[in-house]
Amino acid sequence: MPFKIIASQCTGCSACESECPNAAITEKGGTFVIDPKKCTECIGHFDEPQCMAVCPVDNTCVIDTSFARYQVRA
């Protein structure tokens, strides 16, 4: 499942944007959003999702259960 950013908790600090290995995070209206089509949960890049690891506000980058889990292509 891709991650999403809870807009009401996002401070707009941009820490997550440069850490995303898939360029899935962009700024929109003063907060940041994650494109679920690009988010791979950092699988194959890092041991943990980097947006979640660098976000200064706990529970702002969370799993978006409205999308299927990312599948690694063989």
N, C-alpha and C positions, 0 to 999 in steps of 0.2 A: 504494500500500500504506500502510495506516495505520502510525503509530509505536506502539511499546510501550516500557514502562519495565522494565528489568531489576531486579526487586525486590531481589535480593541486593546490588545496587550503589546503590540509592536510599538517600540519607541522610535523607529525610523533610524536606528544607529548605523545600519548598513553592514554590520559585522558579518552577517550571513552571506551576503551577495557574492563577495570575492572568494569565499570558501567553497562554494558549490562547484564540484567538478564537472557538472553538466550544464552550467549557465541556466539553471531552471528558476533562479530567483531574480526578480526585477522589482523596481520601485513603481508603485502605482498610488497616486494620491497621498503621498507622504508616509505610506507604510509599504512593506514589502510583501510580495505574493510569490507562491511557488507554482510553476506550471506543472500540473500532474502528469502531462505527457512526457516531460523531460526528466522528472524526478525518478531516480533509481535507488533511493534510500542510501546512496553512497556505496552500494554493493559493488565490489570489485575495485574500489578506490580506497576506502577507509573502513575501520572496524565499527565505527558508529557514525550516524548521520552528522555531518559537519554543521548544518544549520542549528541543530539542537545543541551541539557541543559548544558553539561559540556565542549563542544567544545569551545576553545578560539577564533576561527575564525568564524565570522558570516556567515551563509548560506553555510557552508561546509557539514553539515549533512542535507540532504533534502529528500523529498519524491520521491521515484522512481516510476514514473507513468507507467513504462513498465510492472509492475506486479499488479495483482489484490489485493484489500484491504484485510488485514488479517481478518479472520472470527474466532470469539471465538467459540470453540467447546463446545457443550452442554453436 
